[in-house]
Amino acid sequence: MAENETAAASAFLVCGLGRLGQYCAVLLKEFGVKVSGIDQVEAQHWELPKLRERLDAVVIGDCRQVEILEQAKIRECRAILLVTNDERVNVAAAFAARSLNPNVRLVLRSAQENLNALLSEHLGNFVAYEDTQLPAAAFALAALGDANQGFFNFEGYLLRVVKETMSPSHRWCGCRQLYELNTASRQVLSHTCGHAPLQDAFYQWDPEARVQEGDILTYIEATERLASESMPSTGRTQPLWRTIAPTLRWRNLKRTLQSVWQDSNQTQRAGILSSAIMLGLFLGGTALYKLTYPDASLLDALNLALVLVLGGFDNLFGGGLKLSFPIPWWLYLFSVTMTVASTVFIGILYATLTEWILAARFQFMRRRPPVPKANHVVLIGLDQMGQQVANLIQTLKQPLVGIGAVPLDPERLPQMPFVAGTMREALKRVNLATAKSVVVVTDDEVVNLELGLMARMANPRCQLVIRAADPRFGDNIARLLPEARVLGTDALAAEAFVGAAFGENILHLFHLNERTILVTEYHIEAGDTLNGRLLAEIAYGYGVVPLFHQKDGHQFAKVTPSDDVRLHIGDRLVVLATIEGLQRVEQEKTLKRSWLVHVEKAIVPGAVFEGATTLARISGCAIGTARTVMDQLPQTLPYPLYKHQALRLVRELSKVRVIGHLVAADD
């Protein structure tokens, strides 16, 4: 990302040339950098054709050995990607690489979250990913087959990527232009008219186009979480009485009691009722004994009532004992009632406690929910990635049933219906004919194909998602099942590893219009290509979508920031980007500015000053240049702009009573 850094070190090293390593190497070569590889043995077969010829060097040996790393010129490398199948090898090689090159960026393949956090603190310039974690989101979202295309959390916001086909009854259809849909919490990503091909890049839509029936519109929207989740703690602890006092108000107390009652089962309700009755008897007994015997102290009255409530009737009246004070018959009868009620209460208390203990102790004996009847997702294959896919689908509150060859641990995904056994028999028990989607993510590609064909025969209308690691095999499946979504875990994960190799933090990824979209975080430093640029130049020039911007020293990040924001050292920026967008940022190759703005006239005299300010703010030109243009109307701003930027400038000028229009820039 930094110009001086790219010049100093443009070589990258990939350790482990398995399928993931090969995908990483191919993507790195597309950036136009030097790429070397280290592998334990000479590969007899390359998953990706002609990769061996494209690599600048291949060293055979153990990447943990200092001699092997030096042979691969680790001291000249900008980043090293440690993506072997053995996490211990990756960790050991990371220490060896850091000892030889203190500045090299370490990108590690590891699923050990705690260890990764510790290594990040001790090694520095370090990032680690689990190769199955990021692709799991792509599989889960592909399974939905509806408007949801992406879903992730960031900075107290819940972000959702939505893809909609406009119906005649939609509130936007026929009455809204695309630029009007961009708000403080929503950003348009793509717009396709009717049966036109899907757009493969951002900002290929016309901002002034009107939304029509049949259009396919994709946008990202941010929903703020509860204030209690997003607001930071002040560090002060309120007094206990301030916390409790609001709940003691009758309205709040009544609401709390109603909530507790509704959330309780029959046994718990019986316990609550008996406790209330016993409390009433205790207070009533105390009051009666105190009123009957005024000379007795309140403590004595409480003690007598407590003894009777706890079943101590025989301690007071049994065993032939004679009380030292006379007792009326009605008070004697009330004491008997208290004793009988206490016996029932203690029995209910024991039953409630026994239920709680058994529920906690034998929780593993709970039965799983029944298989959904219709409109559900069938997930076949529950290895590590399959379980992550299941978690995400349940997070999205979608009905789901899992299928596995062996029974699933009861503590894993306890709320998911599960069917174990042979795949052929299991498919008959999951209501496949009425399923919404079928996701096949076993480790065996041939089994995935077989199960995909079986699912298609049983339910031709379902959304079919198939895992295929081998790219050739995946292409064959796609030709055989053209309507299925065929995803490769290594191909998806490689884009995150490569993006991280250039110093960016890949927060998330999802699939949109047959492209992988990376949620990427930038920290602006001195010498960065983004330093000093307007967000409009970054967005339209590099083809990325700014999501969040946080100024240096500020606590909160701004969602969908304005195009007029200029980046400075210390700022933080989060964008949506394709791998091509990251390449353009890395290589500082911006798209061409093809439009100029011709300013015709200012309708009112005061508009000249406002017009100059608007020109400078949106175009990024010097304020002196903008004033010169406004003082010599009609005049064309001698500053080429991007189409979205130029159209917005014309709209903003009209708001301050200045008329302008677009003209094409000369080649």
C-alpha positions as CSV (number, residue, x, y, z in Angstrom):
1,M,0.0,0.0,0.0
2,A,2.8,2.4,0.8
3,E,4.8,3.6,-2.2
4,N,8.2,3.5,-0.4
5,E,7.4,0.1,1.0
6,T,6.5,-1.3,-2.4
7,A,9.8,0.0,-3.8
8,A,11.8,-1.4,-1.0
9,A,10.3,-4.9,-1.0
10,S,8.1,-6.3,-3.7
11,A,8.8,-10.0,-3.2
12,F,6.5,-12.4,-1.5
13,L,7.1,-15.9,-0.2
14,V,4.5,-18.7,0.0
15,C,5.3,-21.6,2.3
16,G,3.2,-24.7,1.5
17,L,2.3,-25.1,-2.2
18,G,-0.8,-27.2,-1.6
19,R,-4.1,-26.1,-3.1
20,L,-4.5,-23.0,-0.9
21,G,-0.9,-22.0,-1.4
22,Q,-1.2,-22.3,-5.2
23,Y,-4.3,-20.1,-5.2
24,C,-2.4,-17.5,-3.1
25,A,0.6,-17.6,-5.5
26,V,-1.7,-17.1,-8.5
27,L,-3.4,-14.1,-6.9
28,L,-0.1,-12.6,-5.9
29,K,1.2,-12.8,-9.4
30,E,-1.8,-10.9,-10.6
31,F,-0.5,-8.0,-8.5
32,G,2.6,-8.0,-10.7
33,V,5.0,-8.8,-7.8
34,K,7.8,-11.4,-7.4
35,V,6.5,-14.6,-5.9
36,S,8.6,-17.5,-4.6
37,G,7.5,-20.8,-3.0
38,I,8.7,-23.3,-0.5
39,D,7.4,-26.9,-0.3
40,Q,8.4,-30.0,1.5
41,V,8.6,-32.1,-1.7
42,E,8.6,-31.5,-5.4
43,A,5.0,-31.5,-6.6
44,Q,4.2,-34.2,-9.2
45,H,0.9,-32.6,-10.1
46,W,-0.1,-28.9,-9.9
47,E,-3.7,-28.1,-9.2
48,L,-3.5,-24.9,-11.2
49,P,-1.9,-25.3,-14.6
50,K,1.4,-23.6,-15.5
51,L,1.8,-22.3,-12.0
52,R,5.3,-23.7,-11.7
53,E,6.5,-21.6,-14.7
54,R,4.9,-18.4,-13.3
55,L,6.7,-18.6,-9.9
56,D,10.0,-16.8,-9.8
57,A,11.6,-19.5,-7.7
58,V,10.6,-22.8,-5.9
59,V,12.7,-24.1,-3.0
60,I,12.3,-27.7,-1.9
61,G,12.8,-28.1,1.9
62,D,11.5,-27.5,5.3
63,C,10.3,-23.8,5.7
64,R,11.2,-24.0,9.4
65,Q,14.9,-24.2,8.6
66,V,16.8,-21.0,8.5
67,E,18.9,-22.2,5.5
68,I,15.8,-22.8,3.4
69,L,14.3,-19.4,4.2
70,E,17.6,-17.7,3.3
71,Q,17.7,-19.7,0.1
72,A,14.2,-18.3,-0.7
73,K,15.6,-14.8,0.0
74,I,13.4,-14.1,3.0
75,R,15.4,-10.9,3.8
76,E,14.1,-9.3,0.6
77,C,10.5,-10.3,1.1
78,R,7.7,-7.9,2.0
79,A,5.4,-10.7,3.3
80,I,5.5,-14.5,3.9
81,L,2.4,-16.6,3.7
82,L,2.6,-19.7,5.9
83,V,-0.2,-21.9,4.6
84,T,1.0,-25.5,5.1
85,N,-1.5,-28.0,6.4
86,D,0.4,-28.3,9.7
87,E,-0.2,-25.5,12.1
88,R,2.9,-26.4,14.1
89,V,5.0,-26.0,11.0
90,N,3.4,-22.6,10.3
91,V,4.1,-21.3,13.8
92,A,7.7,-22.5,13.9
93,A,8.4,-21.0,10.5
94,A,6.9,-17.7,11.6
95,F,9.5,-17.5,14.4
96,A,12.3,-18.4,12.0
97,A,11.1,-15.8,9.4
98,R,10.9,-13.1,12.1
99,S,14.4,-13.8,13.3
100,L,15.7,-13.3,9.8
101,N,13.6,-10.4,8.7
102,P,12.2,-8.2,11.5
103,N,10.0,-6.2,9.0
104,V,8.5,-9.0,7.0
105,R,4.7,-9.4,7.3
106,L,3.6,-12.7,8.6
107,V,0.3,-14.2,7.3
108,L,-0.4,-17.5,9.1
109,R,-2.9,-20.3,8.5
110,S,-4.1,-21.3,12.0
111,A,-7.3,-22.0,13.8
112,Q,-5.9,-21.4,17.3
113,E,-7.5,-18.1,18.2
114,N,-5.8,-17.7,21.6
115,L,-2.4,-18.6,20.3
116,N,-2.9,-16.3,17.3
117,A,-3.6,-13.4,19.7
118,L,-0.5,-14.1,21.7
119,L,1.7,-14.5,18.6
120,S,0.3,-11.1,17.3
121,E,1.5,-9.4,20.4
122,H,5.0,-11.0,20.4
123,L,5.8,-11.1,16.7
124,G,4.2,-7.9,15.5
125,N,3.1,-7.3,11.8
126,F,1.2,-10.5,12.1
127,V,-2.2,-11.8,11.0
128,A,-3.7,-15.3,11.2
129,Y,-6.8,-16.8,9.5
130,E,-8.6,-20.1,9.7
131,D,-8.9,-21.2,6.2
132,T,-12.5,-22.6,6.7
133,Q,-13.9,-19.7,8.7
134,L,-14.2,-17.0,6.0
135,P,-15.6,-19.3,3.3
136,A,-18.3,-20.5,5.7
137,A,-20.1,-17.2,5.4
138,A,-20.2,-17.5,1.6
139,F,-21.8,-21.0,1.9
140,A,-24.3,-19.9,4.5
141,L,-25.4,-16.9,2.5
142,A,-25.6,-18.9,-0.8
143,A,-27.9,-21.3,1.0
144,L,-30.5,-18.6,1.7
145,G,-31.3,-18.0,-1.9
146,D,-33.1,-14.8,-1.2
147,A,-32.4,-11.2,-0.7
148,N,-29.5,-11.7,1.8
149,Q,-26.1,-11.6,0.1
150,G,-23.9,-10.6,3.0
151,F,-24.2,-10.3,6.8
152,F,-21.6,-9.1,9.3
153,N,-21.1,-7.0,12.4
154,F,-18.8,-4.0,12.8
155,E,-18.4,-1.1,15.2
156,G,-21.7,-1.5,16.9
157,Y,-23.5,-1.8,13.5
158,L,-25.2,-4.7,11.9
159,L,-24.5,-4.6,8.1
160,R,-26.6,-6.5,5.6
161,V,-26.1,-6.8,1.8
162,V,-29.5,-7.0,0.1
163,K,-30.3,-8.0,-3.5
164,E,-33.8,-7.2,-4.6
165,T,-35.8,-7.5,-7.8
166,M,-38.1,-4.5,-8.1
167,S,-41.8,-5.4,-8.2
168,P,-44.5,-2.9,-9.4
169,S,-45.6,-2.5,-5.7
170,H,-42.2,-1.7,-4.4
171,R,-42.0,1.8,-2.8
172,W,-39.0,2.7,-5.0
173,C,-40.3,1.4,-8.3
174,G,-41.0,4.2,-10.8
175,C,-40.5,7.1,-8.4
176,R,-37.0,7.1,-7.2
177,Q,-33.6,7.7,-8.9
178,L,-30.7,5.6,-7.8
179,Y,-28.7,8.4,-6.2
180,E,-31.7,9.2,-3.9
181,L,-31.4,5.7,-2.4
182,N,-28.0,6.5,-0.9
183,T,-28.6,7.6,2.7
184,A,-26.7,7.8,5.9
185,S,-27.2,4.1,6.5
186,R,-27.6,2.7,2.9
187,Q,-25.3,2.6,-0.1
188,V,-26.2,1.2,-3.6
189,L,-23.7,-1.4,-4.8
190,S,-25.1,-2.4,-8.2
191,H,-28.1,-1.9,-10.5
192,T,-29.0,-4.2,-13.4
193,C,-31.8,-3.4,-15.8
194,G,-34.0,-6.4,-16.6
195,H,-32.1,-9.2,-18.3
196,A,-28.8,-7.3,-18.7
197,P,-25.7,-9.1,-17.5
198,L,-24.8,-8.7,-13.8
199,Q,-22.3,-6.0,-13.0
200,D,-18.9,-7.3,-12.0
201,A,-17.6,-4.0,-10.5
202,F,-18.9,-1.2,-8.3
203,Y,-20.2,2.1,-9.7
204,Q,-21.2,0.8,-13.1
205,W,-24.7,2.1,-12.6
206,D,-26.1,5.5,-13.6
207,P,-26.9,7.6,-10.5
208,E,-29.8,9.4,-12.3
209,A,-31.4,6.2,-13.6
210,R,-35.0,5.7,-12.3
211,V,-35.8,2.4,-10.6
212,Q,-38.1,0.3,-12.9
213,E,-40.0,-2.9,-12.6
214,G,-37.8,-5.9,-13.0
215,D,-34.6,-4.1,-12.1
216,I,-32.2,-6.0,-9.9
217,L,-30.9,-3.7,-7.1
218,T,-28.1,-4.6,-4.6
219,Y,-27.3,-2.3,-1.7
220,I,-25.7,-2.5,1.8
221,E,-27.5,-1.1,4.8
222,A,-26.4,-0.6,8.3
223,T,-28.7,-1.0,11.3
224,E,-27.4,0.4,14.6
225,R,-27.4,-1.9,17.6
226,L,-28.9,-1.1,21.0
227,A,-27.2,1.8,22.8
228,S,-26.2,-0.5,25.6
229,E,-24.1,-2.5,23.1
230,S,-22.6,0.3,21.1
231,M,-22.0,3.0,23.8
232,P,-18.7,2.8,25.6
233,S,-18.5,2.5,29.3
234,T,-17.7,5.7,31.2
235,G,-15.7,3.9,33.8
236,R,-18.0,5.1,36.6
237,T,-20.0,2.6,38.7
238,Q,-23.5,3.9,39.8
239,P,-24.6,3.3,43.4
240,L,-26.6,0.1,43.9
241,W,-29.7,2.0,44.9
242,R,-29.7,4.0,41.6
243,T,-29.6,0.7,39.7
244,I,-32.4,-0.9,41.7
245,A,-34.6,2.1,42.3
246,P,-36.2,2.2,38.8
247,T,-37.2,-1.4,39.0
248,L,-39.1,-0.9,42.3
249,R,-41.6,1.4,40.6
250,W,-45.0,-0.3,40.4
251,R,-45.1,-0.2,36.6
252,N,-41.6,-1.7,36.2
253,L,-42.2,-4.2,39.0
254,K,-45.4,-5.3,37.4
255,R,-43.8,-5.7,34.0
256,T,-40.9,-7.7,35.5
257,L,-43.3,-10.0,37.4
258,Q,-45.4,-10.6,34.3
259,S,-42.2,-11.4,32.3
260,V,-41.0,-13.9,34.9
261,W,-44.4,-15.6,35.0
262,Q,-44.7,-15.9,31.2
263,D,-41.1,-17.4,30.9
264,S,-41.7,-20.0,33.6
265,N,-42.9,-23.6,33.2
266,Q,-45.6,-25.3,35.3
267,T,-43.2,-26.5,38.0
268,Q,-41.6,-23.1,38.3
269,R,-45.0,-21.4,38.5
270,A,-46.1,-23.8,41.3
271,G,-42.9,-22.9,43.2
272,I,-43.6,-19.2,42.7
273,L,-47.2,-19.5,43.9
274,S,-46.3,-21.6,46.9
275,S,-43.6,-19.2,47.9
276,A,-46.0,-16.3,47.7
277,I,-48.5,-18.2,49.9
278,M,-45.9,-19.2,52.5
279,L,-44.7,-15.6,52.7
280,G,-48.3,-14.5,53.3
281,L,-48.8,-17.1,56.0
282,F,-45.5,-16.1,57.6
283,L,-46.4,-12.4,57.7
284,G,-50.0,-13.2,58.8
285,G,-48.8,-15.5,61.6
286,T,-46.4,-12.9,62.8
287,A,-49.1,-10.3,62.9
288,L,-51.6,-12.6,64.7
289,Y,-49.2,-13.7,67.4
290,K,-48.2,-10.1,68.0
291,L,-51.8,-8.9,68.2
292,T,-52.9,-11.8,70.4
293,Y,-49.9,-11.4,72.9
294,P,-49.1,-7.7,73.0
295,D,-46.5,-8.3,75.8
296,A,-44.5,-10.5,73.5
297,S,-41.7,-8.8,71.5
298,L,-41.8,-8.6,67.7
299,L,-38.7,-10.9,67.6
300,D,-40.7,-13.6,69.6
301,A,-43.6,-13.3,67.1
302,L,-41.3,-13.6,64.1
303,N,-39.6,-16.6,65.7
304,L,-42.9,-18.4,66.4
305,A,-44.1,-17.8,62.8
306,L,-40.8,-19.0,61.4
307,V,-40.8,-22.2,63.4
308,L,-44.4,-23.0,62.2
309,V,-43.5,-22.2,58.5
310,L,-40.5,-24.5,58.7
311,G,-42.7,-27.4,59.9
312,G,-41.9,-27.0,63.7
313,F,-45.4,-27.6,64.9
314,D,-44.5,-30.5,67.2
315,N,-41.7,-28.4,68.7
316,L,-44.3,-26.0,70.0
317,F,-47.4,-28.1,70.6
318,G,-46.3,-31.7,70.5
319,G,-44.7,-34.2,72.9
320,G,-47.1,-33.5,75.7
321,L,-45.6,-30.0,76.3
322,K,-47.7,-27.4,77.9
323,L,-47.4,-23.9,76.7
324,S,-46.6,-21.2,79.2
325,F,-49.3,-19.0,77.7
326,P,-52.9,-19.8,76.7
327,I,-53.7,-20.0,72.9
328,P,-57.1,-19.4,71.4
329,W,-58.6,-22.2,69.3
330,W,-58.7,-20.2,66.1
331,L,-55.0,-19.3,66.5
332,Y,-54.3,-23.0,67.2
333,L,-56.1,-23.9,64.0
334,F,-54.2,-21.2,62.0
335,S,-50.9,-22.7,63.3
336,V,-52.0,-26.2,62.1
337,T,-52.8,-24.6,58.7
338,M,-49.3,-23.1,58.5
339,T,-47.7,-26.4,59.3
340,V,-49.7,-28.3,56.7
341,A,-49.0,-25.6,54.1
342,S,-45.3,-25.7,54.9
343,T,-45.2,-29.5,54.3
344,V,-46.7,-29.0,50.8
345,F,-44.4,-26.0,50.2
346,I,-41.2,-28.0,51.1
347,G,-42.4,-30.8,48.8
348,I,-42.8,-28.4,45.9
349,L,-39.5,-26.7,46.7
350,Y,-37.7,-30.1,46.6
351,A,-39.3,-30.9,43.3
352,T,-38.3,-27.6,41.8
353,L,-34.7,-27.9,43.0
354,T,-34.6,-31.5,41.7
355,E,-35.8,-30.4,38.3
356,W,-33.2,-27.7,38.1
357,I,-30.4,-30.0,39.1
358,L,-31.4,-32.7,36.7
359,A,-31.8,-30.2,33.9
360,A,-28.2,-28.9,34.5
361,R,-26.7,-32.3,35.1
362,F,-28.4,-34.2,32.3
363,Q,-28.7,-31.5,29.7
364,F,-27.1,-33.8,27.1
365,M,-30.2,-36.0,27.2
366,R,-32.4,-33.3,25.6
367,R,-33.9,-34.3,22.3
368,R,-33.2,-32.2,19.3
369,P,-36.0,-30.2,17.6
370,P,-38.0,-32.0,14.9
371,V,-37.1,-31.8,11.2
372,P,-38.8,-28.7,9.6
373,K,-41.6,-29.5,7.3
374,A,-40.9,-27.0,4.5
375,N,-38.9,-24.0,3.4
376,H,-35.8,-25.1,5.3
377,V,-32.1,-25.6,4.6
378,V,-30.6,-29.1,4.4
379,L,-26.9,-29.1,5.4
380,I,-25.0,-32.2,4.4
381,G,-21.6,-32.6,6.0
382,L,-20.8,-31.3,9.5
383,D,-17.1,-31.1,9.8
384,Q,-15.5,-28.0,11.1
385,M,-16.6,-25.8,8.2
386,G,-20.0,-27.4,8.1
387,Q,-20.6,-26.6,11.7
388,Q,-19.6,-23.0,11.1
389,V,-22.0,-22.8,8.2
390,A,-24.8,-24.2,10.5
391,N,-24.0,-21.6,13.2
392,L,-24.3,-18.8,10.6
393,I,-27.6,-20.1,9.2
394,Q,-29.0,-20.3,12.7
395,T,-27.7,-16.8,13.4
396,L,-29.8,-15.6,10.5
397,K,-32.8,-17.5,12.1
398,Q,-33.3,-19.8,9.2
399,P,-34.9,-23.3,9.6
400,L,-32.2,-25.9,9.3
401,V,-31.6,-29.6,9.4
402,G,-28.2,-31.3,9.4
403,I,-27.1,-34.7,7.9
404,G,-24.1,-36.6,9.0
405,A,-22.7,-40.1,8.7
406,V,-22.2,-40.4,12.5
407,P,-24.2,-39.0,15.4
408,L,-23.4,-35.4,16.3
409,D,-22.2,-34.6,19.8
410,P,-25.3,-33.4,21.8
411,E,-23.5,-30.4,23.0
412,R,-22.8,-29.2,19.4
413,L,-25.6,-27.2,17.8
414,P,-28.2,-28.4,20.2
415,Q,-31.0,-26.4,18.6
416,M,-30.4,-27.9,15.1
417,P,-32.4,-31.0,14.0
418,F,-30.0,-33.7,13.0
419,V,-30.3,-37.0,11.1
420,A,-27.5,-39.5,11.2
421,G,-27.0,-42.6,8.9
422,T,-26.3,-43.4,5.3
423,M,-26.8,-40.4,3.1
424,R,-29.4,-42.1,0.9
425,E,-31.6,-43.0,3.9
426,A,-31.0,-39.7,5.6
427,L,-32.2,-37.7,2.6
428,K,-35.5,-39.5,2.8
429,R,-36.0,-38.2,6.4
430,V,-35.3,-34.5,6.0
431,N,-38.3,-33.4,3.8
432,L,-36.1,-32.8,0.9
433,A,-38.9,-32.3,-1.6
434,T,-40.1,-29.2,0.3
435,A,-36.6,-27.8,1.2
436,K,-35.6,-24.3,0.3
437,S,-31.9,-25.0,-0.1
438,V,-29.4,-28.0,0.0
439,V,-25.8,-27.3,1.0
440,V,-23.3,-30.1,0.4
441,V,-20.0,-29.5,2.2
442,T,-18.4,-32.9,2.8
443,D,-14.7,-33.4,2.2
444,D,-15.3,-35.8,-0.7
445,E,-16.0,-34.0,-4.0
446,V,-17.4,-37.1,-5.7
447,V,-19.8,-37.6,-2.8
448,N,-20.8,-33.9,-3.0
449,L,-21.6,-34.4,-6.7
450,E,-23.6,-37.5,-6.1
451,L,-25.6,-35.9,-3.3
452,G,-26.1,-32.8,-5.4
453,L,-27.6,-34.8,-8.2
454,M,-29.8,-36.7,-5.8
455,A,-31.1,-33.5,-4.3
456,R,-31.8,-32.0,-7.7
457,M,-33.8,-35.1,-8.7
458,A,-35.9,-34.9,-5.4
459,N,-36.4,-31.1,-5.6
460,P,-35.6,-29.4,-8.9
461,R,-36.6,-26.0,-7.4
462,C,-34.2,-25.9,-4.4
463,Q,-31.2,-23.7,-4.2
464,L,-28.2,-26.1,-4.5
465,V,-24.8,-25.2,-3.1
466,I,-21.9,-27.6,-3.5
467,R,-18.4,-27.5,-2.1
468,A,-15.7,-28.3,-4.7
469,A,-12.0,-27.9,-3.8
470,D,-10.5,-29.0,-7.2
471,P,-11.1,-26.2,-9.7
472,R,-11.3,-28.5,-12.7
473,F,-13.8,-30.7,-10.9
474,G,-15.8,-27.6,-9.8
475,D,-16.0,-26.4,-13.4
476,N,-17.4,-29.8,-14.5
477,I,-20.0,-29.7,-11.7
478,A,-21.0,-26.2,-12.8
479,R,-21.5,-27.4,-16.4
480,L,-23.5,-30.4,-15.2
481,L,-25.6,-28.4,-12.8
482,P,-25.7,-24.9,-14.3
483,E,-28.1,-23.5,-11.7
484,A,-26.1,-24.7,-8.7
485,R,-23.7,-22.6,-6.8
486,V,-20.3,-24.3,-6.8
487,L,-17.8,-22.8,-4.3
488,G,-14.2,-23.7,-3.6
489,T,-13.0,-23.1,0.0
490,D,-9.4,-22.6,-1.0
491,A,-10.2,-20.1,-3.7
492,L,-12.3,-18.0,-1.4
493,A,-9.8,-18.2,1.5
494,A,-6.9,-17.3,-0.7
495,E,-8.3,-13.9,-1.5
496,A,-8.3,-13.0,2.2
497,F,-4.7,-14.3,2.7
498,V,-3.4,-12.3,-0.2
499,G,-5.2,-9.2,0.8
500,A,-3.7,-9.5,4.3
501,A,-0.2,-10.0,2.8
502,F,-0.2,-6.4,1.5
503,G,-0.8,-5.1,5.0
504,E,-4.6,-4.9,4.9
505,N,-6.8,-6.5,7.5
506,I,-9.5,-8.6,5.9
507,L,-12.5,-8.5,8.2
508,H,-15.0,-10.5,6.2
509,L,-15.8,-11.8,2.8
510,F,-19.0,-12.7,0.9
511,H,-20.1,-13.6,-2.7
512,L,-21.9,-11.1,-4.8
513,N,-22.7,-11.3,-8.6
514,E,-20.3,-14.2,-8.9
515,R,-17.4,-12.2,-7.4
516,T,-15.8,-12.4,-3.9
517,I,-16.1,-9.1,-2.0
518,L,-13.6,-8.4,0.7
519,V,-14.4,-6.2,3.7
520,T,-11.0,-4.6,4.1
521,E,-9.6,-2.3,6.7
522,Y,-6.9,0.4,6.1
523,H,-4.8,2.3,8.6
524,I,-3.5,5.4,6.9
525,E,0.2,6.0,7.4
526,A,2.8,8.3,6.0
527,G,3.6,7.5,2.4
528,D,0.3,5.6,1.8
529,T,-1.3,5.9,-1.6
530,L,-4.6,6.8,0.2
531,N,-3.1,9.6,2.3
532,G,-4.5,13.0,1.5
533,R,-7.1,11.8,-1.0
534,L,-10.8,12.5,-1.0
535,L,-13.1,9.5,-0.4
536,A,-14.6,10.2,-3.8
537,E,-11.2,9.7,-5.5
538,I,-10.7,6.5,-3.5
539,A,-14.2,5.1,-4.2
540,Y,-14.5,5.9,-7.9
541,G,-10.8,5.8,-8.8
542,Y,-10.0,2.4,-7.2
543,G,-13.5,0.9,-7.5
544,V,-14.1,0.3,-3.7
545,V,-17.0,1.3,-1.5
546,P,-16.2,3.1,1.7
547,L,-18.2,1.8,4.7
548,F,-16.6,3.3,7.7
549,H,-14.2,6.2,8.4
550,Q,-12.7,7.0,11.7
551,K,-10.6,10.1,12.2
552,D,-7.4,9.9,14.2
553,G,-8.1,10.5,17.8
554,H,-11.9,10.1,17.5
555,Q,-13.7,7.3,19.3
556,F,-16.5,6.6,16.9
557,A,-16.4,5.6,13.2
558,K,-18.8,7.2,10.7
559,V,-20.9,4.7,8.7
560,T,-21.2,5.4,4.9
561,P,-19.0,8.5,5.1
562,S,-19.4,11.5,2.7
563,D,-17.4,11.6,-0.5
564,D,-16.0,14.9,0.6
565,V,-14.0,13.5,3.5
566,R,-10.2,13.7,3.0
567,L,-8.0,11.1,4.6
568,H,-5.1,11.9,6.9
569,I,-2.4,10.0,8.7
570,G,-3.8,8.0,11.6
571,D,-7.3,7.7,10.0
572,R,-9.0,4.3,9.7
573,L,-11.0,3.3,6.6
574,V,-13.1,0.2,6.0
575,V,-14.1,-0.6,2.4
576,L,-15.8,-3.2,0.3
577,A,-13.4,-4.3,-2.5
578,T,-12.8,-7.0,-5.0
579,I,-9.3,-8.4,-5.4
580,E,-8.9,-6.1,-8.5
581,G,-9.8,-3.1,-6.3
582,L,-7.1,-4.1,-3.8
583,Q,-4.6,-4.4,-6.7
584,R,-5.4,-0.9,-7.9
585,V,-4.9,0.5,-4.4
586,E,-1.6,-1.4,-4.1
587,Q,-0.3,-0.3,-7.5
588,E,-1.9,3.2,-7.3
589,K,-3.6,2.6,-10.6
590,T,-6.8,4.7,-10.6
591,L,-9.5,4.6,-13.2
592,K,-9.7,7.4,-15.7
593,R,-11.5,10.7,-14.9
594,S,-13.7,11.2,-17.9
595,W,-16.0,14.1,-17.1
596,L,-15.8,17.9,-16.7
597,V,-18.4,20.2,-15.1
598,H,-19.4,23.3,-17.1
599,V,-20.8,26.1,-14.9
600,E,-23.2,28.3,-16.8
601,K,-24.5,30.9,-14.4
602,A,-25.3,31.9,-10.8
603,I,-29.0,32.7,-10.5
604,V,-28.6,35.0,-7.5
605,P,-25.5,37.2,-6.7
606,G,-24.8,35.4,-3.4
607,A,-24.6,32.1,-5.2
608,V,-21.1,32.9,-6.5
609,F,-19.5,32.5,-3.1
610,E,-21.4,29.3,-2.3
611,G,-20.7,27.9,-5.7
612,A,-17.0,28.3,-5.3
613,T,-17.1,26.6,-1.9
614,T,-19.1,23.7,-3.4
615,L,-16.7,23.3,-6.3
616,A,-13.7,23.1,-4.0
617,R,-15.4,20.8,-1.5
618,I,-16.6,18.1,-4.0
619,S,-14.0,18.2,-6.7
620,G,-11.0,18.6,-4.4
621,C,-9.6,21.5,-6.4
622,A,-7.9,24.5,-4.8
623,I,-10.3,27.2,-3.5
624,G,-8.5,29.7,-5.7
625,T,-9.3,27.7,-8.8
626,A,-12.9,27.4,-7.8
627,R,-13.3,31.2,-7.2
628,T,-11.6,31.9,-10.6
629,V,-14.2,29.7,-12.3
630,M,-17.1,31.4,-10.5
631,D,-15.8,34.9,-11.3
632,Q,-15.6,34.2,-15.1
633,L,-19.0,32.4,-15.8
634,P,-19.8,30.7,-18.0
635,Q,-16.7,28.6,-17.4
636,T,-15.6,24.9,-17.3
637,L,-13.9,23.6,-14.2
638,P,-10.5,22.5,-15.4
639,Y,-10.4,19.5,-13.2
640,P,-11.5,16.1,-14.6
641,L,-13.9,14.1,-12.4
642,Y,-15.5,10.7,-12.2
643,K,-19.1,10.4,-13.4
644,H,-20.7,9.8,-10.0
645,Q,-18.6,12.7,-8.5
646,A,-19.4,15.1,-11.4
647,L,-23.2,14.4,-11.3
648,R,-23.2,15.0,-7.5
649,L,-21.3,18.3,-8.0
650,V,-24.0,19.4,-10.5
651,R,-26.8,18.5,-8.0
652,E,-25.1,20.3,-5.1
653,L,-24.5,23.4,-7.3
654,S,-28.2,23.5,-8.1
655,K,-29.0,23.6,-4.4
656,V,-27.0,26.9,-4.0
657,R,-28.7,28.3,-7.2
658,V,-25.9,27.7,-9.6
659,I,-26.6,26.0,-13.0
660,G,-24.1,23.5,-14.5
661,H,-24.0,20.4,-16.6
662,L,-21.6,17.6,-17.5
663,V,-19.3,17.6,-20.6
664,A,-17.0,14.8,-21.7
665,A,-13.3,15.3,-21.1
666,D,-11.1,15.3,-24.1
667,D,-8.8,12.3,-24.5
